[in-house]
Amino acid sequence: MAIHFFEKRMPPANDFAVLVAFSLLCVADLVGNLLVCMIILQRKRFRFRRSTLDFLFLNLATADLLVAIFAIPRYVLHKTFSHPLGITGDLLCRFVTGGNLMWTAGAASVFSLVTIAFERRRVISRPFCRLQSLSKPKLRGLVLMSWTFAVLLNLPLFFIMSFDEKTDFCIETWPSPILPKVYGILWFTVAGILPIVFMIILYSKVVYQLWIKKPEATSQPRRTVFLMPRIKATKLAITLTVIYAVCWLPNLILYILAFQVSNSVYASPLYKWSVVLTCLNSTVNPFVYSLQSRRFRSSVKRSLMCK
């Protein structure tokens, strides 16, 4: 049995508004996250020392960048070309126009935030220890795990996404009605509830350690040198987590309702606006870096002035 989900025709004004929103967000996402990657990779030019957290932010920026790249054919350019049919059309849906890689990158972004939360908890647990950096093999392992989990979570979509000539759109074609319900719950749990719960627990411990327990150093200057950078980095990480929860939960809730309650939820304009919110999450991250990090702001100024 096949279950088809496709878009209903939205009012022209709303359709145009969604197109404009996706276009602006994708451009801002590409520019902002490319800038983040360039600054972190070209550390000598921008005169700052890379830390473990910087490499994790680089992984997050890469994932956010890919969200924009693969959102463009799905939500910006889909009306500008004639989609191929047959096997070619199905393959194109699964790897380009169906949004599968966009959601894979989005899941990698989520898992990167969880990794950052674990890193913050590990560092803050011993605030005055100099040997805090993870080894390169462990760092690569964490990055690889975030992408592996993202691919595994989205793997079913690469088998069931196909192009429907009647609707002129890439649709999810499930062989059994129970499968999309299970998959919706899986996405809501693995990409929504569990990451948020883990991050709340980890950052609660971090907040207690930094702002309530307030570990004392031998002198105030030492406290400033060791703790202030960690406090600023933690504020940045917590801000990114809150933005993620606000931007992603509406989409995850609507996605699970589409399978459990009514297919019309999935086909509604409201659902598409919830996807806009997920793209907004990837777009605002570089601006959060700039607002929270003086070091990053100075690097942005140097890059804009071509120094």
Rosetta silent file (secondary structure, phi, psi, omega in degrees, C-alpha in Angstrom):
SEQUENCE: MAIHFFEKRMPPANDFAVLVAFSLLCVADLVGNLLVCMIILQRKRFRFRRSTLDFLFLNLATADLLVAIFAIPRYVLHKTFSHPLGITGDLLCRFVTGGNLMWTAGAASVFSLVTIAFERRRVISRPFCRLQSLSKPKLRGLVLMSWTFAVLLNLPLFFIMSFDEKTDFCIETWPSPILPKVYGILWFTVAGILPIVFMIILYSKVVYQLWIKKPEATSQPRRTVFLMPRIKATKLAITLTVIYAVCWLPNLILYILAFQVSNSVYASPLYKWSVVLTCLNSTVNPFVYSLQSRRFRSSVKRSLMCK
SCORE:     score description
SCORE:     0.000 S_00000001
   1 L     0.000  133.493 -179.082    0.000    0.000    0.000 S_00000001
   2 L  -104.965  135.985  177.113    1.350    3.414   -0.932 S_00000001
   3 E  -113.825  117.255 -176.686    0.785    6.523    1.136 S_00000001
   4 L  -104.490  133.513  172.651    1.257    9.755   -0.801 S_00000001
   5 L  -120.237  125.329  179.994    1.841   13.143    0.766 S_00000001
   6 L  -143.896  167.701 -176.026    1.813   16.135   -1.535 S_00000001
   7 L   -82.216  137.703  166.925    1.291   19.872   -1.435 S_00000001
   8 L   -82.555  153.589 -179.960   -2.064   21.511   -1.874 S_00000001
   9 L   -70.219  119.070  179.625   -2.041   24.619   -3.977 S_00000001
  10 L   -84.476  158.978  174.697   -1.512   27.569   -1.671 S_00000001
  11 L   -56.800  143.316 -176.711   -2.909   31.032   -2.339 S_00000001
  12 H   -53.192  -40.423 -178.201   -0.555   32.942   -4.703 S_00000001
  13 H   -63.682  -44.863  179.616    0.266   35.580   -2.064 S_00000001
  14 H   -67.845  -39.831  178.123    1.228   32.974    0.517 S_00000001
  15 H   -59.946  -43.394 -179.699    3.113   30.933   -2.080 S_00000001
  16 H   -67.987  -40.285  179.821    5.107   34.017   -3.065 S_00000001
  17 H   -62.376  -41.999  178.510    5.774   34.959    0.570 S_00000001
  18 H   -64.234  -42.060  178.693    7.151   31.477    1.295 S_00000001
  19 H   -61.130  -44.782  179.013    9.355   31.652   -1.823 S_00000001
  20 H   -63.880  -42.596 -179.780   10.742   35.043   -0.792 S_00000001
  21 H   -61.266  -47.401  178.920   11.345   33.829    2.777 S_00000001
  22 H   -62.509  -40.933 -178.158   13.254   30.749    1.604 S_00000001
  23 H   -63.010  -48.469 -178.870   15.268   32.795   -0.902 S_00000001
  24 H   -64.369  -42.901 -179.193   16.363   35.408    1.642 S_00000001
  25 H   -65.313  -40.289 -179.407   17.157   32.821    4.302 S_00000001
  26 H   -65.526  -41.329  178.596   19.204   30.685    1.924 S_00000001
  27 H   -63.915  -47.034  179.646   21.278   33.657    0.769 S_00000001
  28 H   -63.600  -38.342  178.486   21.887   34.802    4.361 S_00000001
  29 H   -62.111  -48.667 -178.305   22.671   31.209    5.395 S_00000001
  30 H   -61.547  -46.912 -177.935   25.236   30.767    2.614 S_00000001
  31 H   -65.511  -49.650 -175.884   26.976   34.078    3.264 S_00000001
  32 H   -63.890  -47.575 -176.418   26.989   33.791    7.066 S_00000001
  33 H   -76.193  -29.146  171.558   28.108   30.182    7.376 S_00000001
  34 H   -62.982  -38.540  178.167   30.712   30.503    4.612 S_00000001
  35 H   -64.893  -41.887  177.647   32.134   33.387    6.608 S_00000001
  36 H   -60.629  -47.420 -179.223   32.203   31.243    9.767 S_00000001
  37 H   -62.372  -42.577 -178.685   34.016   28.419    7.952 S_00000001
  38 H   -63.801  -43.005 -178.094   36.518   30.813    6.376 S_00000001
  39 H   -65.112  -43.645 -178.330   37.339   32.505    9.695 S_00000001
  40 H   -70.162  -39.168 -178.114   37.852   29.232   11.571 S_00000001
  41 H   -74.006  -33.629 -179.269   39.883   27.600    8.792 S_00000001
  42 L  -100.806   58.380 -173.329   42.068   30.661    8.160 S_00000001
  43 H   -64.120  -33.718 -179.401   42.993   31.181   11.800 S_00000001
  44 H   -67.005  -38.007  179.241   46.425   32.697   11.075 S_00000001
  45 H   -64.952  -38.839 -176.049   44.922   35.409    8.918 S_00000001
  46 H   -97.569    4.942  168.233   42.387   36.333   11.573 S_00000001
  47 L    57.944   50.795  169.582   44.857   35.957   14.450 S_00000001
  48 L  -143.638  154.100 -176.159   43.087   33.702   16.891 S_00000001
  49 L   -88.186  125.354  179.688   43.836   30.314   18.377 S_00000001
  50 L   -73.745  140.831  176.474   41.474   27.510   17.431 S_00000001
  51 L  -116.660  175.705  175.026   39.993   25.484   20.252 S_00000001
  52 H   -57.188  -41.108 -179.234   38.044   22.225   20.371 S_00000001
  53 H   -62.613  -35.713  178.969   34.857   24.270   20.452 S_00000001
  54 H   -62.964  -40.552  178.149   35.873   26.081   17.249 S_00000001
  55 H   -65.335  -36.933  177.699   36.150   22.769   15.381 S_00000001
  56 H   -69.116  -37.432  175.342   32.696   21.777   16.649 S_00000001
  57 H   -66.533  -32.972  175.938   31.320   25.141   15.544 S_00000001
  58 H   -63.743  -41.968  176.659   32.946   24.511   12.152 S_00000001
  59 H   -63.379  -41.067  177.750   31.050   21.226   11.906 S_00000001
  60 H   -63.414  -43.926  179.710   27.830   23.022   12.886 S_00000001
  61 H   -64.710  -37.241  177.705   28.428   25.751   10.279 S_00000001
  62 H   -63.568  -43.917  178.047   29.092   23.122    7.596 S_00000001
  63 H   -62.801  -45.003  179.574   25.812   21.375    8.392 S_00000001
  64 H   -63.506  -35.682  177.889   23.921   24.702    8.354 S_00000001
  65 H   -63.776  -41.996 -179.882   25.549   25.577    5.038 S_00000001
  66 H   -69.016  -29.003  175.075   24.355   22.312    3.482 S_00000001
  67 H   -58.358  -45.979 -179.959   20.819   22.991    4.721 S_00000001
  68 H   -66.963  -43.300 -177.167   20.725   26.107    2.524 S_00000001
  69 H   -59.655  -43.122 -176.352   22.361   24.423   -0.472 S_00000001
  70 H   -91.292   -7.568  171.932   19.832   21.578   -0.579 S_00000001
  71 H   -78.528  -27.158 -176.266   16.853   23.750    0.383 S_00000001
  72 H   -60.688  -52.407  179.468   17.318   25.795   -2.808 S_00000001
  73 H   -66.997  -27.565 -177.501   16.257   23.114   -5.352 S_00000001
  74 H   -78.988  -42.499 -170.031   13.408   21.946   -3.084 S_00000001
  75 H  -119.839   -8.508 -179.090   11.854   25.274   -2.083 S_00000001
  76 H  -113.593  -45.395 -172.860   13.308   27.997   -4.335 S_00000001
  77 L  -102.083    3.753 -171.033   13.954   26.577   -7.821 S_00000001
  78 L   -65.664  -19.835 -179.889   11.315   23.823   -8.021 S_00000001
  79 L   -96.838    0.933 -173.349    9.050   25.893  -10.287 S_00000001
  80 L  -100.883   -1.656  179.975   11.816   26.962  -12.656 S_00000001
  81 L  -144.541  160.087  178.093   12.564   23.639  -14.372 S_00000001
  82 L   -90.534  118.987 -174.898   10.782   20.587  -15.744 S_00000001
  83 L   -75.065  133.643  176.933   11.422   17.629  -13.469 S_00000001
  84 L   -62.866  158.381  179.104   12.528   14.370  -15.178 S_00000001
  85 L  -107.562  179.679  174.904   10.289   11.314  -14.924 S_00000001
  86 H    67.985 -151.066 -177.352   10.940    7.637  -14.311 S_00000001
  87 H   -62.233  -39.005  179.329   14.036    6.316  -12.548 S_00000001
  88 H   -61.030  -43.945  179.154   15.945    9.540  -13.246 S_00000001
  89 H   -64.536  -40.120  179.126   13.211   11.597  -11.614 S_00000001
  90 H   -64.789  -44.109  178.713   13.085    9.305   -8.569 S_00000001
  91 H   -63.967  -38.881  178.048   16.863    9.461   -8.097 S_00000001
  92 H   -63.887  -39.502  176.541   16.794   13.226   -8.463 S_00000001
  93 H   -62.427  -42.360 -174.762   14.084   13.393   -5.781 S_00000001
  94 H   -72.265  -26.265 -173.745   16.066   11.213   -3.407 S_00000001
  95 H  -120.150  -11.748 -177.965   19.350   13.119   -3.722 S_00000001
  96 H  -135.094  -64.275 -168.787   18.570   16.669   -4.880 S_00000001
  97 H   -88.021  -11.189 -177.967   15.011   17.933   -5.259 S_00000001
  98 L   -87.016   -9.104  178.365   13.268   15.918   -2.533 S_00000001
  99 L    85.500    4.832 -177.672   15.002   17.614    0.385 S_00000001
 100 H   -61.502  -43.612 -179.975   16.513   14.425    1.839 S_00000001
 101 H   -70.678  -28.664  174.913   20.024   15.848    2.033 S_00000001
 102 H   -63.250  -45.347  179.974   18.649   19.054    3.515 S_00000001
 103 H   -72.058  -29.663  174.862   17.073   17.106    6.396 S_00000001
 104 H   -64.120  -45.243  177.989   20.232   15.015    6.772 S_00000001
 105 H   -65.220  -37.299  177.400   22.258   18.209    7.211 S_00000001
 106 H   -62.978  -41.238  177.842   19.601   19.541    9.591 S_00000001
 107 H   -66.367  -38.490  177.133   19.860   16.408   11.733 S_00000001
 108 H   -62.773  -35.740  176.661   23.672   16.704   11.711 S_00000001
 109 H   -63.531  -42.382  178.290   23.261   20.278   12.958 S_00000001
 110 H   -61.991  -48.989 -178.386   21.088   19.024   15.825 S_00000001
 111 H   -67.120  -27.945  174.927   23.548   16.301   16.804 S_00000001
 112 H   -66.092  -38.558  177.323   26.386   18.840   16.594 S_00000001
 113 H   -63.032  -39.432  177.479   24.605   20.960   19.196 S_00000001
 114 H   -64.283  -41.924  178.040   24.386   17.924   21.486 S_00000001
 115 H   -61.215  -41.001  177.719   28.119   17.297   20.976 S_00000001
 116 H   -63.015  -38.735  178.580   28.846   20.926   21.870 S_00000001
 117 H   -63.540  -42.470  176.711   26.778   20.531   25.045 S_00000001
 118 H   -63.065  -40.082  179.358   28.818   17.473   26.064 S_00000001
 119 H   -64.328  -41.362  178.711   32.032   19.384   25.349 S_00000001
 120 H   -63.570  -42.054  179.354   30.886   22.322   27.502 S_00000001
 121 H   -64.361  -40.585 -179.055   30.017   19.990   30.379 S_00000001
 122 H   -64.858  -43.107 -178.182   33.403   18.247   30.122 S_00000001
 123 H   -69.539  -44.374 -175.406   35.345   21.521   30.154 S_00000001
 124 H   -70.825  -23.733  179.859   33.374   23.194   32.947 S_00000001
 125 L   -63.521  -23.276  176.530   33.665   20.134   35.205 S_00000001
 126 L  -134.581   74.491 -169.349   37.373   21.042   35.623 S_00000001
 127 L   -64.701  -23.856 -176.169   37.448   24.802   35.067 S_00000001
 128 L  -107.071   16.679  178.479   41.050   25.424   36.104 S_00000001
 129 L   -93.996  130.662 -178.282   42.649   22.568   34.210 S_00000001
 130 L   -77.401  -30.962 -175.473   44.754   23.588   31.193 S_00000001
 131 L   -85.612   73.574 -174.464   44.632   20.205   29.454 S_00000001
 132 L  -104.429  -19.996 -172.195   41.064   20.488   28.222 S_00000001
 133 L   -69.333  139.383  173.543   41.340   19.919   24.477 S_00000001
 134 L   -72.873  150.349  175.449   40.091   16.685   23.011 S_00000001
 135 L   -68.365  157.159 -178.642   42.568   14.689   20.965 S_00000001
 136 H   -60.877  -41.605  176.879   42.193   14.930   17.199 S_00000001
 137 H   -60.559  -40.927  178.654   41.034   11.274   16.851 S_00000001
 138 H   -66.441  -39.531  179.246   38.318   11.822   19.474 S_00000001
 139 H   -63.980  -45.139  177.522   37.267   15.078   17.818 S_00000001
 140 H   -62.943  -37.877  179.010   37.050   13.418   14.411 S_00000001
 141 H   -63.025  -41.449  178.793   35.104   10.572   16.002 S_00000001
 142 H   -64.557  -42.859  179.245   32.522   12.972   17.475 S_00000001
 143 H   -64.805  -43.987  179.198   32.085   14.751   14.149 S_00000001
 144 H   -62.977  -38.797  179.073   31.785   11.436   12.290 S_00000001
 145 H   -63.971  -40.599 -179.216   29.212   10.188   14.808 S_00000001
 146 H   -61.975  -39.669  179.555   27.026   13.279   14.334 S_00000001
 147 H   -77.482  -33.188  177.375   26.912   12.720   10.564 S_00000001
 148 H   -64.036  -46.547  178.010   26.499    8.952   10.878 S_00000001
 149 H   -62.088  -38.086 -179.978   23.451    9.353   13.133 S_00000001
 150 H   -64.781  -42.815  179.338   22.042   11.983   10.751 S_00000001
 151 H   -66.056  -43.870 -179.697   22.398    9.675    7.731 S_00000001
 152 H   -62.930  -39.470 -179.973   20.881    6.707    9.576 S_00000001
 153 H   -64.059  -36.671 -176.535   17.911    8.789   10.737 S_00000001
 154 H   -96.132   -1.017 -175.227   17.149    9.935    7.189 S_00000001
 155 L   -55.387  -41.979 -179.949   18.055    6.680    5.428 S_00000001
 156 L   -57.107  -32.572 -177.608   14.424    5.508    4.899 S_00000001
 157 H   -65.449  -25.724 -179.904   13.669    8.670    2.887 S_00000001
 158 H   -76.563   -6.750  177.327   16.282    7.679    0.293 S_00000001
 159 H  -107.978  -25.954 -173.451   14.222    4.553   -0.484 S_00000001
 160 H  -108.275   -8.598  179.119   10.639    5.871   -0.411 S_00000001
 161 E   -78.533  132.016  179.247   10.928    9.325   -2.005 S_00000001
 162 E  -148.706  163.800 -179.066    9.760    9.403   -5.621 S_00000001
 163 E   -92.464  130.159  179.605    8.493   11.864   -8.214 S_00000001
 164 E  -105.893  117.278 -176.078    4.741   12.022   -8.792 S_00000001
 165 L   -66.294  -34.075 -177.822    3.806   13.265  -12.258 S_00000001
 166 L   -65.449  -42.768 -178.485    0.236   14.193  -11.251 S_00000001
 167 L   -93.123  -10.189 -178.156    1.272   16.550   -8.483 S_00000001
 168 L    55.830   46.095 -175.914    4.577   17.529  -10.142 S_00000001
 169 E  -154.110  153.446  174.923    6.292   17.092   -6.789 S_00000001
 170 E   -78.385  128.009 -174.728    8.552   14.705   -4.894 S_00000001
 171 E  -127.051  159.457  174.456    6.439   12.657   -2.471 S_00000001
 172 E   -89.777  119.828 -179.198    6.933   10.065    0.253 S_00000001
 173 L  -113.947   97.643 -177.073    5.572    6.707   -0.912 S_00000001
 174 E   -92.147  139.047 -178.517    5.418    4.326    2.037 S_00000001
 175 L   -74.544  -16.412 -178.839    4.629    0.611    1.465 S_00000001
 176 L  -142.934  141.917 -177.891    2.594    0.353    4.697 S_00000001
 177 L   -66.102  -20.891 -179.282    0.435    2.891    6.612 S_00000001
 178 H   -78.287  -26.739 -175.428    2.128    2.033    9.924 S_00000001
 179 H   -63.153  -47.260  178.657    5.630    2.914    8.697 S_00000001
 180 H   -63.745  -30.547  177.667    5.181    6.710    8.378 S_00000001
 181 H   -66.777  -43.767  178.216    3.604    6.792   11.856 S_00000001
 182 H   -65.780  -40.938 -178.180    6.587    4.984   13.348 S_00000001
 183 H   -67.557  -37.999  177.010    8.996    7.160   11.389 S_00000001
 184 H   -62.036  -42.646  177.383    7.284   10.359   12.513 S_00000001
 185 H   -64.893  -39.216  179.303    7.604    9.297   16.159 S_00000001
 186 H   -61.419  -47.215  179.918   11.250    8.343   15.550 S_00000001
 187 H   -62.226  -45.708 -178.706   12.085   11.767   14.117 S_00000001
 188 H   -61.408  -37.431 -177.885   10.239   13.592   16.901 S_00000001
 189 H   -77.458  -51.158 -172.649   12.060   11.542   19.544 S_00000001
 190 H   -75.389  -36.410 -177.704   15.582   11.349   18.114 S_00000001
 191 H  -100.918   -7.078 -178.141   15.818   14.854   16.628 S_00000001
 192 H  -120.570  -73.519 -172.566   13.541   16.650   19.079 S_00000001
 193 H   -63.620  -52.873 -175.626   12.816   15.290   22.543 S_00000001
 194 H   -62.634  -47.918  177.902   16.081   13.462   23.290 S_00000001
 195 H   -59.664  -41.817 -178.972   18.480   16.226   22.137 S_00000001
 196 H   -65.928  -42.960  178.717   16.531   18.895   24.033 S_00000001
 197 H   -63.175  -45.680  179.515   16.359   16.778   27.212 S_00000001
 198 H   -60.230  -44.753 -177.230   20.082   15.953   27.013 S_00000001
 199 H   -68.768  -35.790  176.669   21.032   19.580   26.444 S_00000001
 200 H   -63.037  -44.855  179.525   18.805   20.799   29.282 S_00000001
 201 H   -63.226  -47.912 -176.951   20.424   18.310   31.683 S_00000001
 202 H   -65.005  -44.838 -178.146   23.967   19.096   30.561 S_00000001
 203 H   -74.668  -24.933  172.874   23.558   22.855   30.578 S_00000001
 204 H   -62.363  -42.234  177.726   21.782   22.760   33.934 S_00000001
 205 H   -66.530  -37.984  178.930   24.928   21.192   35.373 S_00000001
 206 H   -65.572  -45.796  179.454   27.075   23.762   33.578 S_00000001
 207 H   -61.577  -41.806  178.048   24.983   26.672   34.875 S_00000001
 208 H   -61.521  -43.400 -177.940   25.161   25.266   38.397 S_00000001
 209 H   -65.854  -39.985 -173.181   28.934   24.908   38.157 S_00000001
 210 H   -88.759  -39.714 -170.438   29.556   28.401   36.757 S_00000001
 211 H  -108.372  -19.744 -178.868   26.891   30.632   38.264 S_00000001
 212 H  -106.317  -56.130  178.963   25.705   28.916   41.456 S_00000001
 213 H   -70.034  -37.834  177.214   28.597   26.883   42.805 S_00000001
 214 L    51.269   76.971  179.773   31.118   29.416   41.430 S_00000001
 215 L   -60.031  139.079 -176.068   34.419   27.548   41.709 S_00000001
 216 L  -100.291  139.276  174.330   37.114   29.679   43.278 S_00000001
 217 L   -99.008  177.304 -178.999   40.596   30.093   41.960 S_00000001
 218 L   -69.608  -22.147  179.694   43.634   31.096   43.944 S_00000001
 219 L  -151.489  159.075  179.549   43.211   34.683   42.815 S_00000001
 220 H   -62.652  -42.781  176.366   40.683   36.872   41.037 S_00000001
 221 H   -57.353  -39.890  179.203   42.918   37.364   37.958 S_00000001
 222 H   -65.380  -39.138  177.052   43.222   33.587   37.606 S_00000001
 223 H   -61.119  -41.939 -179.813   39.453   33.241   37.849 S_00000001
 224 H   -64.422  -44.672 -177.493   39.042   35.834   35.124 S_00000001
 225 H   -64.270  -41.623 -173.836   41.591   34.177   32.828 S_00000001
 226 H   -88.122  -39.460 -170.894   40.177   30.663   33.182 S_00000001
 227 H   -90.929  -37.543 -173.904   36.461   31.162   33.722 S_00000001
 228 H   -59.616  -45.272  176.569   35.382   34.174   31.655 S_00000001
 229 H   -60.268  -36.109 -179.779   36.118   32.598   28.238 S_00000001
 230 H   -70.647  -36.625  177.912   34.248   29.461   29.354 S_00000001
 231 H   -64.844  -44.183 -179.857   31.288   31.504   30.580 S_00000001
 232 H   -64.794  -43.587  179.384   31.062   33.367   27.253 S_00000001
 233 H   -64.434  -36.504  179.082   31.353   30.148   25.225 S_00000001
 234 H   -68.714  -40.808  176.658   28.680   28.510   27.383 S_00000001
 235 H   -59.633  -41.013  178.216   26.306   31.466   26.917 S_00000001
 236 H   -62.400  -46.909 -178.442   26.803   31.137   23.165 S_00000001
 237 H   -64.452  -40.438  178.806   26.098   27.385   23.208 S_00000001
 238 H   -65.868  -39.560  177.863   22.982   27.796   25.377 S_00000001
 239 H   -60.912  -44.079  178.688   21.671   30.528   23.060 S_00000001
 240 H   -62.516  -36.706  179.573   22.090   28.241   20.029 S_00000001
 241 H   -66.871  -43.404  179.274   20.232   25.475   21.865 S_00000001
 242 H   -63.363  -43.317  178.955   17.273   27.696   22.738 S_00000001
 243 H   -62.223  -40.831  177.555   17.037   28.932   19.142 S_00000001
 244 H   -58.846  -47.700 -177.725   17.103   25.334   17.917 S_00000001
 245 H   -61.166  -43.158 -178.985   14.225   24.324   20.209 S_00000001
 246 H   -66.251  -39.611 -174.652   12.090   27.308   19.141 S_00000001
 247 H   -82.484  -30.446 -173.691   12.753   26.790   15.423 S_00000001
 248 H   -96.057  -32.245 -175.252   12.552   23.002   15.186 S_00000001
 249 H   -59.041  -41.841  177.961    9.790   21.931   17.560 S_00000001
 250 H   -56.563  -43.988 -179.761    6.905   23.349   15.437 S_00000001
 251 H   -66.402  -42.981 -179.875    8.045   21.363   12.401 S_00000001
 252 H   -64.166  -38.043  178.677    8.616   18.158   14.370 S_00000001
 253 H   -67.456  -44.615  179.673    5.203   18.428   16.010 S_00000001
 254 H   -66.628  -34.832  179.941    3.427   19.062   12.690 S_00000001
 255 H   -64.653  -42.534 -179.579    5.331   16.221   11.039 S_00000001
 256 H   -72.742  -33.474  177.489    4.204   13.709   13.640 S_00000001
 257 H   -66.724  -32.637 -179.940    0.619   15.069   13.549 S_00000001
 258 H   -60.504  -36.393 -178.929    0.551   14.581    9.780 S_00000001
 259 H   -87.827  -30.119 -175.035    0.988   10.844   10.221 S_00000001
 260 H   -91.824  -28.357 -173.411   -1.004   10.389   13.432 S_00000001
 261 L  -113.385  -64.772 -175.384   -3.956   12.741   12.865 S_00000001
 262 L  -153.059  138.590  177.785   -4.447   13.960    9.312 S_00000001
 263 H   -65.144  -23.061 -177.707   -2.500   14.072    6.058 S_00000001
 264 H   -64.183  -24.656  177.338   -3.829   17.589    5.490 S_00000001
 265 H   -62.557  -45.102 -178.967   -1.419   18.863    8.159 S_00000001
 266 H   -64.432  -32.216 -176.912    1.536   17.806    6.026 S_00000001
 267 L   -91.994    2.340 -174.789    0.015   19.486    2.972 S_00000001
 268 L   -83.908  154.580  174.005   -0.922   22.744    4.728 S_00000001
 269 H   -58.305  -31.533  179.939    0.783   26.135    4.304 S_00000001
 270 H   -59.171  -39.396  179.721    1.457   26.039    8.056 S_00000001
 271 H   -64.364  -41.388 -179.968    3.758   23.064    7.580 S_00000001
 272 H   -64.513  -36.647  177.125    5.755   24.874    4.915 S_00000001
 273 H   -67.784  -29.335  175.756    6.177   27.869    7.234 S_00000001
 274 H   -68.418  -31.091  174.672    7.465   25.481    9.897 S_00000001
 275 H   -68.826  -36.327  175.072   10.125   24.396    7.388 S_00000001
 276 H   -57.264  -40.618  179.084   10.973   28.081    6.944 S_00000001
 277 H   -61.927  -40.398  179.529   11.605   28.164   10.709 S_00000001
 278 H   -65.197  -36.122  175.546   14.073   25.269   10.485 S_00000001
 279 H   -68.491  -35.012  176.631   15.960   27.154    7.768 S_00000001
 280 H   -59.932  -38.309  179.291   15.885   30.244    9.981 S_00000001
 281 H   -58.481  -45.366  179.936   17.675   28.236   12.663 S_00000001
 282 H   -68.926  -27.888 -177.367   20.595   27.511   10.315 S_00000001
 283 H   -77.247  -38.806 -172.904   20.655   31.125    9.153 S_00000001
 284 H   -79.580  -18.078 -176.442   20.792   32.886   12.518 S_00000001
 285 H   -53.844  -46.871  178.561   23.644   30.849   14.011 S_00000001
 286 H   -61.256  -33.876  179.273   26.439   32.982   12.442 S_00000001
 287 H   -70.356  -31.846  175.807   24.745   36.161   13.702 S_00000001
 288 H   -66.656  -40.482  176.567   24.611   34.646   17.193 S_00000001
 289 H   -55.765  -45.360 -176.513   28.362   34.001   16.970 S_00000001
 290 H   -65.576  -40.269 -178.012   28.905   37.672   16.113 S_00000001
 291 H   -71.690  -34.189 -173.904   26.688   38.968   18.912 S_00000001
 292 H   -92.738  -22.691 -172.441   28.126   36.662   21.583 S_00000001
 293 L  -119.822  114.267  176.867   31.809   36.553   20.631 S_00000001
 294 H   -66.064  -35.948  178.056   34.004   39.659   20.479 S_00000001
 295 H   -60.221  -42.998 -179.346   36.759   37.530   18.954 S_00000001
 296 H   -70.884  -38.338  178.218   34.470   36.488   16.114 S_00000001
 297 H   -59.714  -42.884  179.649   33.193   40.057   15.590 S_00000001
 298 H   -65.326  -35.231  178.089   36.743   41.318   15.151 S_00000001
 299 H   -68.279  -38.101  177.403   37.444   38.511   12.658 S_00000001
 300 H   -63.059  -43.511  179.342   34.325   39.417   10.665 S_00000001
 301 H   -61.442  -42.062  179.835   35.441   43.066   10.509 S_00000001
 302 H   -64.486  -38.626 -179.459   38.880   42.026    9.289 S_00000001
 303 H   -70.486  -38.850  179.878   37.371   39.801    6.566 S_00000001
 304 H   -68.633  -29.338  178.190   34.952   42.507    5.390 S_00000001
 305 L   -90.798    3.797  176.899   37.835   44.993    5.237 S_00000001
 306 L    57.939   39.258  178.134   39.921   42.382    3.334 S_00000001
 307 L   -89.642    0.000    0.000   42.749   42.548    5.872 S_00000001
